[in-house]
Amino acid sequence: MSKLILMDDYAQGAWTAPVYDRIGLNYSQIRRPDPRFEAAIWGALGSAKSVLNVGAGCGSYEPADREVTAIEPSPVMIAQRPENAAPAIQASAEDLPLRDKSVDATLCVFTMHHWDNVEQGLDEVLRVTRDRIVILTVDTDVMARMWLCHEYLPEIAVHDRRTFPSMEYLEARLPHLHIGTVPVPADCTDGFCIAFWSRPEAILDSRVRGASSIWHLLPVAMVEEALTRLRRDLDSGDWDRRFGQLRGQAALDVGLRLVVSELA
Ligand SMILES: C[S@@+](CC[C@H](N)C(=O)[O-])C[C@H]1O[C@@H](n2cnc3c(N)ncnc32)[C@H](O)[C@@H]1O
């Protein structure tokens, strides 16, 4: 059972379906890999020839020039993988069907906050990886300062602080760690929740929200109230008076972090 419990799951008792079977339907359209993140991730993989992608989803950020093994629990996400992507094994981080030290590098992109048990998942990742672990994740302390979290829905940060492993935890848990800031470009193609820091109108689009789990996790009335305020502030010009300078900015640090652990 995933630790992400959707509000309507409570009503329907659908505790066992992988969450992304419910919310991942339009994922590959809205969450297109961003070339700048791709370059950073591929650079961090270094000379690794074999790469394990855990929580691989639709195949974003998988390097085409290396041997990739993809692990993904949701059949809905697996079905959206391109034809030329590595075939995915339906499994979870907590129980990887791989031999000890069998891959050069392991990649975890926007996934650890979905794992049932991060501690167990990292034990597994450490067991199967020879040289390097590369994680793209969010520092929720930085994220909490972004206007969406700070002014409209502080519950995003409250929720995410419970599910995302903190930078301090990762530092204590993984050897030889380097944490790098990844500025999010204004025209970021990977539409994760806080990628829209200069495009507030996009957040009013339900298709955009549909591809980020947080919008499915918070109570509907709470989300509606925040969206009504955002719509009103955009109509009145208040949002632009307060945050409009962001519209001209090329990139912003909203908390995205590239975390690299060297094992060898
Ligand atoms: C936000 S998506 C990221 C997918 C992909 N890495 C990307 O960057 O587009 C999170 C993924 O983690 C997967 N996931 C959820 N629980 C998991 C677990 N316990 N182990 C591995 N992956 C999991 C979800 O099914 C989903 O595909």
The ligand as a Tripos MOL2 file, in Angstrom:
@<TRIPOS>MOLECULE
LIG
   27    29     1     0     0
SMALL
NO_CHARGES

@<TRIPOS>ATOM
      1 C1          6.3390   11.7070   -9.9020 C.3       1 LIG1
      2 S1          6.5010   10.1120  -10.6170 S.3       1 LIG1
      3 C2          8.1720   10.2150  -11.2810 C.3       1 LIG1
      4 C3          8.3770    9.2840  -12.4280 C.3       1 LIG1
      5 C4          9.6950    9.4610  -13.1650 C.3       1 LIG1
      6 N1         10.8400    9.1440  -12.3240 N.3       1 LIG1
      7 C5          9.8030   10.8560  -13.7130 C.2       1 LIG1
      8 O1         10.7390   11.5780  -13.3630 O.co2     1 LIG1
      9 O2          8.9450   11.2350  -14.5100 O.co2     1 LIG1
     10 C6          6.7410    9.0590   -9.2070 C.3       1 LIG1
     11 C7          6.8590    7.6000   -9.5730 C.3       1 LIG1
     12 O3          7.2290    6.8440   -8.4240 O.3       1 LIG1
     13 C8          6.5250    5.6170   -8.5070 C.3       1 LIG1
     14 N2          6.4640    4.9490   -7.1820 N.ar      1 LIG1
     15 C9          5.4990    5.0340   -6.2380 C.ar      1 LIG1
     16 N3          5.7760    4.2530   -5.1890 N.ar      1 LIG1
     17 C10         6.9560    3.6310   -5.4740 C.ar      1 LIG1
     18 C11         7.7730    2.6780   -4.7930 C.ar      1 LIG1
     19 N4          7.4380    2.2180   -3.5790 N.pl3     1 LIG1
     20 N5          8.8960    2.2530   -5.4010 N.ar      1 LIG1
     21 C12         9.2550    2.7240   -6.6040 C.ar      1 LIG1
     22 N6          8.5280    3.6330   -7.3080 N.ar      1 LIG1
     23 C13         7.3940    4.0840   -6.7450 C.ar      1 LIG1
     24 C14         5.1590    6.0390   -9.0240 C.3       1 LIG1
     25 O4          4.3840    4.9540   -9.4960 O.3       1 LIG1
     26 C15         5.5310    7.0330  -10.0910 C.3       1 LIG1
     27 O5          5.7300    6.4560  -11.3490 O.3       1 LIG1
@<TRIPOS>BOND
     1     1     2 1
     2     2     3 1
     3     2    10 1
     4     3     4 1
     5     4     5 1
     6     5     6 1
     7     5     7 1
     8     7     8 2
     9     7     9 1
    10    10    11 1
    11    11    12 1
    12    11    26 1
    13    12    13 1
    14    13    14 1
    15    13    24 1
    16    14    15 ar
    17    14    23 ar
    18    15    16 ar
    19    16    17 ar
    20    17    18 ar
    21    17    23 ar
    22    18    19 1
    23    18    20 ar
    24    20    21 ar
    25    21    22 ar
    26    22    23 ar
    27    24    25 1
    28    24    26 1
    29    26    27 1
@<TRIPOS>SUBSTRUCTURE
     1 LIG1         1 GROUP 0 **** ****
